[in-house]
Amino acid sequence: MSAMDAWTGPTAGNWVRRIVFGVVLALVAVVGGTAFRVWQVARENDRTPADAIVVLGAAQYNGKPSEIFTARLEKARQLYAEGVSKTVITAGGKKTRDNFTEATAGARWLTKHGVPQTATLPVGEGNDTLRSLRAVADQVKARGWRSVVLVSDPWHSYRSRTMSEDLGLEAWTAPTHSGPIVQERSTQVRYIFRETGALLFYELTKSPADDLFGTTMG
């Protein structure tokens, strides 16, 4: 009997291994590609004029923004001073016992640092990225606006932009590159992985994943 006659083709076990390997390879490609886009968009700094600058909320303490939130607000203040938009929308609700929403705390900080109160629009709804952006989108559309430049942490930019576009907004990003989240390499890597998981969860379920993944939106 020749070697050709003896060969009976791949066994069932071989096919299973091939399928498993293919699935694992596909998952690695999806996760790796998403992580790359999170990193890539984090490096963008688009100052194209928009109808509104949107600052995504973070922790505040009795009206005083946290370091992370302050870094975002400072970036928004700079964009306003450069004429990127005439309106700065501050986003974010509050926890049960808080006296201020993140949106109100952010607007107060901006007015104390040179942005006219008439140029601020606090939208104090939502305790996660998606719900906050839904409230923002409602306010933007109610005014006949369409475009927004999003200000958040670099690693949060791609997910917030994706959500904004799903909500019917034209969105681009100008993330902060200062503050505690961007100072150490290990912190940056950790947040990239967290945001990758949160974005994939959102893409699969169209639900927020902030609490689940401990992401940057408070």
C-alpha positions as CSV (number, residue, x, y, z in Angstrom):
1,M,0.0,0.0,0.0
2,S,1.4,3.4,-1.0
3,A,1.8,6.3,1.4
4,M,-1.0,8.1,-0.6
5,D,-3.3,5.2,0.0
6,A,-2.5,5.2,3.7
7,W,-3.4,8.9,4.2
8,T,-7.0,9.3,5.3
9,G,-7.1,13.0,5.7
10,P,-7.5,15.2,8.8
11,T,-9.0,13.5,11.8
12,A,-12.0,15.0,13.8
13,G,-9.5,16.1,16.5
14,N,-7.4,17.9,13.9
15,W,-10.4,19.8,12.6
16,V,-11.5,20.8,16.1
17,R,-8.0,22.1,16.8
18,R,-8.0,24.1,13.6
19,I,-11.4,25.6,14.4
20,V,-10.3,26.6,17.9
21,F,-7.1,28.0,16.6
22,G,-9.0,30.0,14.0
23,V,-11.4,31.4,16.6
24,V,-8.6,32.3,18.9
25,L,-6.7,34.0,16.1
26,A,-9.8,36.0,15.1
27,L,-10.4,37.1,18.7
28,V,-6.8,38.2,19.0
29,A,-7.1,40.2,15.8
30,V,-10.3,41.9,16.9
31,V,-8.9,42.8,20.4
32,G,-5.6,43.8,19.0
33,G,-7.1,45.9,16.2
34,T,-9.5,47.6,18.7
35,A,-6.6,48.4,21.1
36,F,-4.6,49.9,18.2
37,R,-7.5,52.2,17.3
38,V,-7.9,53.2,21.0
39,W,-4.2,54.1,21.0
40,Q,-4.4,55.8,17.6
41,V,-7.4,58.0,18.3
42,A,-5.8,58.9,21.7
43,R,-3.0,60.6,19.8
44,E,-5.4,62.8,17.8
45,N,-5.9,66.5,18.7
46,D,-8.5,67.8,16.2
47,R,-9.1,71.5,16.6
48,T,-11.5,71.8,13.7
49,P,-14.3,74.3,14.6
50,A,-17.5,72.7,15.9
51,D,-20.9,73.7,17.0
52,A,-20.0,72.8,20.6
53,I,-17.1,71.6,22.7
54,V,-18.2,68.7,24.9
55,V,-16.3,68.0,28.2
56,L,-17.1,64.6,29.5
57,G,-17.5,64.5,33.3
58,A,-15.4,62.9,35.9
59,A,-15.3,62.9,39.7
60,Q,-16.1,66.1,41.6
61,Y,-16.0,66.8,45.3
62,N,-18.7,69.2,46.5
63,G,-18.3,71.3,43.4
64,K,-14.5,71.0,43.0
65,P,-13.4,69.0,40.0
66,S,-10.9,66.2,40.5
67,E,-7.5,66.3,38.9
68,I,-8.7,64.2,36.0
69,F,-11.7,66.4,35.5
70,T,-9.7,69.6,35.9
71,A,-7.3,68.5,33.1
72,R,-10.3,68.0,30.8
73,L,-11.8,71.4,31.7
74,E,-8.4,73.1,31.1
75,K,-8.2,71.6,27.6
76,A,-11.8,72.8,26.9
77,R,-10.9,76.3,28.1
78,Q,-8.0,76.3,25.7
79,L,-10.1,75.2,22.8
80,Y,-12.7,77.9,23.6
81,A,-10.0,80.5,23.7
82,E,-8.7,79.4,20.3
83,G,-12.2,79.9,18.9
84,V,-13.0,76.2,18.2
85,S,-16.5,76.8,19.4
86,K,-18.6,79.5,21.1
87,T,-20.2,77.0,23.5
88,V,-18.7,74.6,26.0
89,I,-21.1,71.8,27.1
90,T,-20.2,70.1,30.4
91,A,-21.6,66.7,30.8
92,G,-22.3,64.3,33.7
93,G,-24.8,63.7,36.5
94,K,-24.3,63.2,40.2
95,K,-24.3,60.5,42.8
96,T,-27.1,60.2,45.3
97,R,-25.6,62.3,48.1
98,D,-23.7,64.8,45.9
99,N,-24.6,68.5,46.0
100,F,-23.4,69.2,42.5
101,T,-23.6,67.4,39.2
102,E,-20.4,66.9,37.3
103,A,-21.8,69.2,34.7
104,T,-22.5,72.1,37.1
105,A,-19.1,71.7,38.8
106,G,-17.4,71.8,35.4
107,A,-19.3,74.9,34.3
108,R,-18.5,76.7,37.5
109,W,-14.8,75.9,37.0
110,L,-14.9,77.3,33.5
111,T,-16.5,80.5,34.5
112,K,-13.9,81.0,37.2
113,H,-11.2,80.6,34.6
114,G,-12.3,83.0,32.0
115,V,-15.1,81.4,30.0
116,P,-18.3,83.5,30.1
117,Q,-21.2,81.9,31.8
118,T,-23.3,82.5,28.7
119,A,-20.9,80.3,26.8
120,T,-21.3,77.3,29.1
121,L,-24.1,74.7,28.9
122,P,-24.2,72.2,31.8
123,V,-26.1,69.0,30.9
124,G,-26.3,67.2,34.3
125,E,-27.8,63.9,33.3
126,G,-26.3,60.5,33.2
127,N,-23.8,58.6,35.4
128,D,-21.9,56.9,32.5
129,T,-20.6,57.8,29.1
130,L,-23.5,56.6,27.1
131,R,-26.3,58.2,29.1
132,S,-24.4,61.4,29.5
133,L,-23.8,61.6,25.7
134,R,-27.5,60.8,25.0
135,A,-28.5,63.8,27.1
136,V,-25.9,66.0,25.3
137,A,-27.1,64.8,21.9
138,D,-30.6,65.8,22.8
139,Q,-29.5,69.3,23.7
140,V,-27.3,69.6,20.7
141,K,-30.0,68.6,18.3
142,A,-32.6,70.8,20.0
143,R,-30.5,73.8,19.1
144,G,-30.1,72.8,15.5
145,W,-26.5,71.9,16.0
146,R,-24.7,68.9,14.6
147,S,-21.0,68.8,15.3
148,V,-19.0,68.4,18.5
149,V,-15.4,68.2,19.6
150,L,-15.1,65.8,22.5
151,V,-12.7,66.5,25.4
152,S,-11.9,63.6,27.6
153,D,-8.8,61.5,28.5
154,P,-6.9,60.1,25.5
155,W,-7.9,56.5,26.0
156,H,-11.6,57.4,26.4
157,S,-11.7,59.3,23.1
158,Y,-12.4,56.4,20.7
159,R,-15.3,55.0,22.7
160,S,-16.9,58.4,23.3
161,R,-16.6,59.3,19.6
162,T,-18.1,56.0,18.6
163,M,-21.1,56.5,20.9
164,S,-21.5,60.1,19.7
165,E,-21.6,59.0,16.1
166,D,-24.1,56.3,16.9
167,L,-26.3,59.0,18.5
168,G,-26.3,61.0,15.2
169,L,-23.6,63.6,15.9
170,E,-20.6,64.5,13.9
171,A,-17.8,64.1,16.4
172,W,-14.1,64.4,16.6
173,T,-11.7,64.4,19.5
174,A,-9.2,66.7,21.3
175,P,-8.2,64.8,24.4
176,T,-6.2,66.2,27.3
177,H,-2.6,65.2,27.4
178,S,-2.0,66.2,31.0
179,G,-3.2,64.9,34.3
180,P,-2.6,61.8,36.3
181,I,-3.9,59.3,33.7
182,V,-1.3,60.2,31.1
183,Q,1.8,60.6,33.3
184,E,3.0,57.0,33.7
185,R,3.4,54.4,31.0
186,S,1.9,51.6,33.1
187,T,-1.2,53.7,33.7
188,Q,-1.5,54.4,30.0
189,V,-1.3,50.6,29.2
190,R,-3.9,49.8,31.8
191,Y,-6.4,52.3,30.5
192,I,-5.9,51.2,26.9
193,F,-6.8,47.6,27.9
194,R,-9.8,48.8,30.0
195,E,-11.1,51.0,27.2
196,T,-10.6,48.2,24.6
197,G,-12.8,45.9,26.7
198,A,-15.4,48.6,27.3
199,L,-15.6,49.5,23.6
200,L,-16.0,45.8,22.6
201,F,-18.7,45.4,25.2
202,Y,-20.5,48.5,23.9
203,E,-20.2,47.3,20.2
204,L,-21.7,43.9,21.2
205,T,-24.5,45.2,23.5
206,K,-24.9,48.9,22.8
207,S,-24.9,49.3,26.6
208,P,-22.5,51.2,28.8
209,A,-19.6,49.4,30.4
210,D,-18.2,52.0,32.7
211,D,-19.0,50.3,36.0
212,L,-18.1,46.9,34.6
213,F,-14.6,47.8,33.4
214,G,-13.8,50.7,35.8
215,T,-13.2,53.1,32.9
216,T,-12.4,56.8,33.0
217,M,-15.9,58.2,33.0
218,G,-16.4,58.2,36.7
